[in-house]
């Protein structure tokens, strides 16, 4: 009995399975009637709404490239078919001067940033010590310059100019005759005035200290000016000198050489003293700045310098970029017409690239179906190159809002993207796309060919109790290629002819 029940239960499930298969296949259950031809039994169900279109595979990015400025091509760095990474320089024009300029601007920016960092960090005690030592060294150098100025002045007056005078230190008189008596008196008075100045200067130098070096330097400058004026007057007197029994032309000429040497020595002393004064002044100011530390005004001013240096770098970079064609993305070079030595202009495109990665499909959906297509709709795609057995999943990513006229009919450009990369996919291939736009619930859908039209009215041929009658129907939109929805006129269980009788 137990075995019998198991067999009965197994048979029961087998019969139930057969019934379920029959019901599931009811929608497209075809039978061959003896007199009516091929028929279809109507079974409402779920049907996918689809839009079928054809399109073309395109690269996600495909660009033509050219130079942004005129110039002579100096190098090309890629060939057709070569894969390059984003940023790779594909070609460039002569730009050595721009590279050097950029390097200079970057160095200036580095220095400006270093100065700003120093200001922001403040002055270290070591820096103050260094600055203080610089002041001490400058003071010592200035004291030496003052001593040198006195020594030179004493030498040019007592050892050189005095050779042109009689009794020069007490009652100086020129030892030669000049054609200008007024000039002669001026020179003799100059020599009289210089003697006490040199005496006082010598005492000042011997008693000078680093603390009084600035005042000593100012006095030294005044003294050098007096000596310089005296030597200029002596030189003028020599030039106007008259030869006589004791002074020949040759003697006057030697006087001129002597006084020229003296004037050169004084000018050198003046330069040395001036430089030493400036060096000390700079060292003292630097020390004061170090001791005071950075102020907000100093930092703001240095920040402005840094900003200006940064702008200079960016301008130099921009000028350099214009001489180069760089890959905007990773991909393959599809055209390289740039030749070394060729003169190019910004209006000419010489290089083309195609991006790596997932390809796109460009298609045009007719206006009668576009209302059902939305971004995100899934789709299945086949490529003519591989036949209908190779299916590539895809999805709608863009739908143009404006129409494009295709063969005189408005259509809307729709772009889909493949859901995964596939080495078989190539740009330019013909694609057949089926976009799923929705699902019809409990709907009656039959082949388009089963609907006939008579006197403007749509009908289907229904077998009713062994007789064929034409029944008027109301149709809806086509959910998929070759199908049509019946909104009214048919019911579940109706048997229709697939070829309506007219």
C-alpha positions in Angstrom: 0.0 0.0 0.0 2.8 2.4 0.9 4.6 1.7 -2.5 1.3 2.3 -4.3 0.8 5.7 -2.7 4.4 6.7 -3.6 3.7 5.8 -7.2 0.4 7.6 -7.1 2.0 10.7 -5.7 4.8 10.6 -8.3 2.3 10.3 -11.2 0.2 13.1 -9.7 3.2 15.5 -9.7 4.1 14.4 -13.2 0.6 15.2 -14.5 0.6 18.5 -12.7 4.0 19.5 -14.3 2.6 18.7 -17.7 -0.4 20.9 -17.1 1.8 23.7 -15.9 4.0 23.5 -19.0 0.9 23.6 -21.2 -0.4 26.7 -19.3 2.9 28.5 -19.5 3.2 27.8 -23.2 -0.4 28.9 -23.8 0.5 32.3 -25.1 2.2 31.0 -28.2 0.4 27.7 -28.4 0.0 26.9 -32.1 -2.2 24.2 -33.5 -2.8 23.0 -37.0 -6.6 23.1 -37.7 -8.0 20.9 -40.4 -9.7 23.8 -42.2 -8.7 27.1 -40.5 -4.9 27.2 -40.8 -2.5 28.2 -38.0 -4.2 29.4 -34.9 -3.3 31.1 -31.6 -5.1 30.6 -28.3 -5.2 34.0 -26.4 -3.7 33.9 -22.9 -3.1 37.3 -21.1 0.3 37.6 -19.4 3.4 39.7 -18.8 5.1 41.1 -21.8 8.3 43.2 -22.1 8.0 46.5 -23.9 10.9 46.9 -26.3 12.3 49.4 -28.9 14.4 47.9 -31.6 16.9 50.2 -33.4 20.2 49.9 -35.1 23.3 52.1 -34.5 27.0 52.4 -34.6 29.7 51.6 -32.0 31.8 54.7 -31.2 34.6 55.3 -28.8 33.7 56.9 -25.5 36.0 59.8 -26.6 37.4 60.5 -30.0 39.3 63.8 -30.5 41.3 65.7 -33.1 44.3 67.5 -31.6 46.5 70.4 -32.7 48.9 73.0 -31.5 47.7 76.1 -29.6 50.4 78.4 -31.0 52.3 78.7 -34.3 55.8 77.2 -34.5 58.2 74.7 -36.0 57.8 71.1 -35.0 60.9 69.9 -33.2 59.8 66.3 -32.3 57.0 63.7 -32.6 56.8 61.1 -29.9 54.1 58.6 -31.0 53.0 56.6 -34.0 49.6 55.5 -35.4 48.3 52.6 -33.4 50.4 53.3 -30.4 48.7 53.3 -27.0 49.6 56.3 -24.8 48.7 57.4 -21.3 47.0 60.7 -20.4 49.4 63.5 -20.4 51.9 61.9 -22.8 53.5 64.6 -25.0 52.7 63.5 -28.6 54.5 66.3 -30.4 56.1 69.7 -29.7 57.4 72.8 -31.4 60.7 74.5 -30.7 60.6 75.8 -27.1 64.0 75.8 -25.5 63.7 79.5 -24.6 60.4 78.9 -22.9 61.8 76.0 -20.9 64.6 78.2 -19.6 62.2 81.0 -18.7 60.0 78.6 -16.8 63.1 77.3 -14.9 64.0 80.9 -13.9 60.5 81.7 -12.8 60.3 78.5 -10.7 63.7 79.4 -9.0 62.3 82.9 -8.2 59.2 81.4 -6.8 61.3 79.0 -4.6 63.3 81.9 -3.2 60.1 84.0 -2.6 58.5 81.1 -0.7 61.7 80.6 1.3 61.7 84.3 2.3 58.0 84.0 3.3 58.7 80.9 5.3 61.5 82.8 7.1 59.2 85.7 7.9 56.5 83.4 9.1 59.0 81.5 11.3 60.5 84.6 12.9 64.1 85.5 13.6 66.3 83.0 15.3 68.9 84.0 17.8 71.6 82.6 15.5 70.5 84.9 12.8 70.6 87.9 15.1 74.2 86.9 16.1 75.2 86.7 12.4 73.7 90.1 11.7 75.4 91.6 14.7 78.7 90.2 13.5 78.2 91.7 10.1 77.7 95.1 11.7 80.9 94.7 13.7 82.8 93.7 10.5 81.4 96.6 8.6 82.4 99.0 11.3 85.9 97.7 11.3 86.0 98.0 7.5 84.8 101.5 7.7 87.4 102.4 10.3 90.1 101.0 7.9 88.6 103.1 5.0 88.7 106.2 7.1 92.4 105.5 8.1 93.2 104.9 4.4 91.5 108.1 3.3 93.6 110.1 5.8 96.8 108.3 4.8 96.1 109.0 1.1 95.2 112.6 1.7 98.3 113.2 3.8 100.5 111.6 1.2 99.1 113.5 -1.8 99.4 116.8 0.0 102.7 116.5 1.8 104.6 114.2 -0.6 103.2 115.2 -3.9 101.5 118.6 -4.1 104.0 120.2 -1.7 106.7 119.7 -4.3 105.1 122.6 -6.3 105.2 125.0 -3.3 107.9 126.8 -1.3 107.4 126.8 2.4 104.1 124.9 2.0 103.2 124.3 5.7 103.7 127.9 6.9 103.4 130.3 4.0 102.8 128.3 0.8 103.7 129.8 -2.5 103.6 128.2 -5.9 107.1 127.5 -7.2 106.1 128.3 -10.8 104.4 131.1 -12.6 100.9 130.9 -13.9 99.0 133.1 -16.4 96.1 133.4 -13.9 97.0 135.4 -10.8 93.6 134.8 -9.2 93.9 131.1 -9.6 97.4 131.3 -8.1 96.1 133.0 -5.0 93.2 130.5 -4.7 95.6 127.5 -4.9 97.9 129.0 -2.2 94.9 129.7 0.0 93.7 126.1 -0.5 97.1 124.8 0.7 97.0 127.1 3.7 93.6 125.9 4.8 94.4 122.2 4.3 97.2 122.1 6.8 95.2 122.5 10.0 92.5 120.2 8.5 95.0 117.4 8.1 96.4 118.0 11.6 92.9 117.8 13.2 92.0 114.8 11.0 95.1 112.9 12.2 94.1 113.4 15.8 90.5 112.3 15.1 91.7 109.1 13.4 94.1 108.2 16.2 91.3 108.6 18.8 88.5 107.0 16.7 86.5 104.0 18.0 83.9 101.8 16.4 81.2 103.6 18.4 82.1 106.9 16.7 83.0 105.5 13.3 79.9 106.9 11.6 80.7 110.5 12.6 84.3 110.0 11.7 83.2 108.7 8.3 81.1 111.8 7.7 84.1 114.1 8.6 86.3 112.0 6.4 84.0 112.6 3.4 84.1 116.3 4.0 87.9 116.3 4.3 88.3 114.2 1.1 86.1 116.7 -0.7 88.4 119.5 0.4 91.5 117.6 -0.8 89.8 116.8 -4.1 89.0 120.5 -4.7 92.6 121.5 -3.8 94.1 119.0 -6.2 91.7 120.1 -9.0 92.8 123.7 -8.5 96.5 122.7 -8.5 96.0 120.7 -11.7 94.4 123.7 -13.3 97.3 126.0 -12.2 99.8 123.5 -13.7 97.9 123.5 -17.0 98.2 127.3 -17.0 101.8 127.3 -15.9 104.4 129.5 -17.7 107.9 128.1 -18.3 110.7 130.3 -17.1 114.4 130.1 -16.2 113.7 127.7 -13.3 110.6 125.8 -14.5 110.7 124.2 -18.0 107.9 122.7 -20.0 109.3 119.3 -19.1 109.1 120.2 -15.4 105.5 121.4 -15.8 104.6 118.1 -17.6 106.1 116.1 -14.7 104.0 118.2 -12.3 100.9 117.2 -14.3 101.8 113.5 -14.1 102.3 113.7 -10.4 99.1 115.6 -9.7 97.1 113.1 -11.9 98.4 110.2 -9.9 97.5 112.0 -6.7 93.9 112.7 -7.9 93.5 109.0 -8.8 94.5 107.9 -5.4 92.0 110.3 -3.8 89.2 109.1 -6.0 89.9 105.5 -5.1 89.9 106.5 -1.4 86.5 108.2 -1.9 85.0 105.1 -3.5 86.3 102.8 -0.8 85.0 105.1 1.9 81.6 105.4 0.2 81.3 101.6 -0.2 82.2 101.0 3.5 79.6 103.5 4.6 76.9 101.9 2.5 77.9 98.4 3.7 77.7 99.4 7.4 74.3 101.1 6.8 72.9 97.9 5.2 74.3 95.7 8.0 72.8 98.0 10.7 69.4 97.9 8.9 69.5 94.2 8.6 70.3 93.8 12.3 67.5 96.1 13.2 65.0 94.0 11.1 66.3 90.8 12.7 65.9 92.3 16.2 62.5 93.7 15.5 61.2 90.4 13.9 58.6 90.1 11.2 55.6 92.4 11.1 52.2 91.6 9.6 53.0 94.2 6.9 56.2 92.4 6.0 54.4 89.1 5.7 51.6 90.6 3.6 54.2 92.3 1.3 56.1 89.0 0.9 52.9 87.1 0.3 52.2 89.5 -2.6 55.7 88.8 -3.9 55.0 85.1 -3.7 51.7 85.5 -5.6 53.4 87.5 -8.3 56.1 84.9 -8.6 53.4 82.1 -8.8 51.6 84.0 -11.6 54.9 84.3 -13.5 55.4 80.6 -13.2 51.8 79.9 -14.4 52.2 82.3 -17.3 55.5 80.6 -18.3 53.8 77.2 -18.0 50.9 78.3 -20.2 53.3 79.5 -22.9 55.2 76.2 -22.8 52.0 74.2 -22.9 51.0 75.9 -26.2 54.1 74.4 -27.8 53.0 70.8 -26.9 50.3 68.4 -27.9 49.5 66.2 -25.0 47.2 63.2 -24.8 44.0 64.4 -23.0 43.2 60.8 -21.9 44.6 57.3 -22.2 44.0 55.8 -25.5 45.3 55.0 -29.0 46.8 57.3 -31.6 44.7 57.0 -34.7 46.4 59.8 -36.8 49.8 61.4 -36.7 50.4 63.9 -39.5 52.8 66.0 -37.6 56.3 66.1 -39.2 59.6 67.3 -37.7 60.5 70.7 -39.2 57.0 71.5 -40.4 55.6 75.0 -39.6 52.2 74.6 -37.9 49.4 77.0 -37.0 46.7 76.8 -34.3 44.0 76.3 -36.9 45.4 72.9 -38.1 44.6 69.5 -36.6 47.4 67.0 -37.2 46.8 64.3 -34.5 43.8 62.2 -33.6 43.2 59.9 -30.6 40.6 57.4 -29.5 40.0 56.7 -25.8 40.5 53.4 -24.0 37.8 51.7 -22.0 34.1 50.9 -22.6 32.7 51.8 -26.0 29.4 53.5 -26.6 26.5 53.0 -29.1 25.1 55.9 -31.0 21.6 55.3 -32.4 18.5 57.3 -33.4 15.1 56.4 -32.0 12.1 57.4 -34.1 9.6 59.8 -32.6 6.9 57.2 -32.3 9.0 55.3 -29.8 11.0 58.0 -28.1 8.4 58.7 -25.4 9.1 55.2 -23.9 12.9 55.5 -23.9 14.5 56.9 -20.7 18.0 57.1 -19.3 18.7 53.9 -17.4 16.7 51.6 -19.7 18.5 48.3 -20.0 19.2 46.9 -23.5 20.7 44.0 -25.3 23.0 44.5 -28.2 24.2 42.3 -31.0 26.9 43.2 -33.5 26.8 42.3 -37.2 30.4 41.2 -36.9 29.5 38.3 -34.5 25.9 37.5 -35.3 22.9 37.3 -33.1 24.3 34.6 -30.8 26.8 37.0 -29.2 24.8 39.3 -26.9 26.4 42.4 -25.2 24.4 44.0 -22.3 24.1 47.8 -22.5 22.2 50.7 -20.9 20.8 54.0 -22.1 22.9 56.9 -20.8 21.8 60.0 -22.8 18.7 61.0 -24.9 19.0 64.2 -26.9 16.1 66.6 -26.2 16.2 68.0 -29.8 15.3 66.0 -32.9 17.5 65.0 -35.8 16.0 64.5 -39.2 16.9 61.1 -40.5 15.6 60.2 -44.0 13.0 62.9 -43.6 11.7 61.5 -40.3 12.3 63.1 -36.9 14.5 60.9 -34.6 16.3 61.5 -31.4 19.9 60.7 -30.8 20.2 58.1 -28.0 23.5 57.0 -26.6 24.0 53.6 -24.8 27.1 52.3 -23.1 28.2 48.7 -22.9 28.1 47.4 -19.3 31.6 45.9 -19.5 34.7 46.1 -21.6 35.1 43.5 -24.3 38.1 43.1 -26.6 35.7 42.0 -29.4 34.0 45.4 -29.6 35.6 48.0 -32.0 34.7 51.4 -33.0 32.6 51.6 -36.2 30.8 48.3 -35.9 27.1 48.1 -36.7 25.0 47.4 -33.6 21.4 46.0 -33.3 19.9 47.2 -30.1 16.8 46.1 -28.2 15.9 48.6 -25.5 13.6 47.4 -22.7 11.3 50.2 -21.8 8.8 48.6 -19.5 6.5 45.6 -18.7 2.8 45.1 -19.7 0.9 43.4 -16.9 -2.0 40.9 -17.7 -2.0 42.1 -21.3 -3.1 40.5 -24.5 -0.3 40.7 -27.1 -0.5 39.1 -30.5 1.6 39.1 -33.7 1.0 42.2 -35.9 0.2 40.0 -38.8 -2.9 38.6 -37.0 -4.6 42.0 -37.2 -6.4 43.0 -40.4 -8.0 46.2 -41.5 -11.3 46.6 -43.4 -12.9 50.0 -44.2 -10.5 51.6 -41.7 -11.5 49.3 -38.9 -9.1 46.8 -37.3 -10.2 43.2 -36.7 -9.0 39.7 -36.0 -10.4 36.4 -37.2 -11.8 34.4 -34.3 -12.9 30.7 -34.4 -16.3 30.6 -32.6 -18.0 27.2 -32.3 -16.3 25.9 -35.5 -17.0 29.1 -37.5 -14.6 31.9 -38.3 -15.9 35.4 -37.5 -14.1 38.8 -37.8 -14.2 40.6 -34.5 -13.4 44.4 -34.2 -10.5 45.1 -31.8 -8.9 48.2 -30.4 -5.1 48.1 -30.5 -2.5 49.8 -28.4 1.2 50.6 -29.1 3.6 47.9 -30.2 5.4 46.6 -27.2 8.1 45.0 -29.3 9.1 44.4 -32.9 6.4 42.4 -34.7 3.9 42.5 -31.8 0.8 44.6 -31.0 -1.3 45.0 -27.8 -5.0 44.3 -28.0 -6.8 46.7 -25.6 -10.3 45.4 -26.3 -12.1 42.8 -28.5 -10.4 39.6 -27.3 -10.5 37.6 -24.1 -8.6 34.8 -22.6 -9.3 31.5 -24.3 -10.2 33.0 -27.7 -8.7 31.2 -30.6 -7.7 33.4 -33.5 -6.2 32.9 -37.0 -2.7 34.2 -37.5 -3.7 35.1 -41.0 -7.0 37.1 -40.8 -9.7 36.3 -43.4 -10.8 39.3 -45.3 
